[in-house]
Amino acid sequence: NAGVTQTPKFRVLKTGQSMTLLCAQDMNHEYMYWYRQDPGMGLRLIHYSVGEGTTAKGEVPDGYNVSRLKKQNFLLGLESAAPSQTSVYFCASTDSGYNEQFFGPGTRLTVL
Amino acid sequence: AQRVTQPEKLLSVFKGAPVELKCNYSYSGSPELFWYVQYSRQRLQLLLRHISRESIKGFTADLNKGETSFHLKKPFAQEEDSAMYYCALRRSGNTPLVFGKGTRLSVIA
């Protein structure tokens, strides 16, 4: 039982490049979330999903897209990376919106 | 809109001293409040939630609706308590958590 995993762990992009971050969970959770963590800003919700095939915008969705084609995976895409998207990205999941969120180890992204 | 405020970015205490990490929230309804912790090089994990009324690793937190606060307390700090602490709020219902900006606790030996 790996819990919540994230791929890759680190990535460096140039401005304008695109990439996809993968979040996978093996706990059969319905709800999945993408956050970014920045110094002095805490965790801010980017997008979330309440079930397979559904997505919704969070607090800071601009510049990101997501997809939840399979229940266990939640993908975060950056179509044209910008330096302002340099951050640590965390994925989380839960079986119900009422319960504890389980977090992944994070992806450190640098955009030059 | 709901908001979570953690007024201290950094809190330094000596080992054995009492610790209080402050959390205030703004929400007109009945929220659920949580404390999450992130130890160095580890992922975030739930420390405690107000509805459980538990003491985890010696930490307690009481929801004070009159003062809209959910401060985290421990009577005697340990070095292993050094970490980043996040207070989080969920509106009543099935909605995403809203996190505060976090407080870094440093326990000095």
Interface residues (C-beta under 8 A of the other chain):
Chain A: V4 Y33 Y35 G40 M41 G42 L43 R44 L45 Y48 V50 G58 F90 A92 S96 G97 Y98 E100 Q101 F103 G104 P105 G106
Chain B: Q6 K9 E32 R43 L44 Q45 L46 R49 Y86 R90 G93 N94 T95 P96 L97 V98 F99 G100 K101 G102
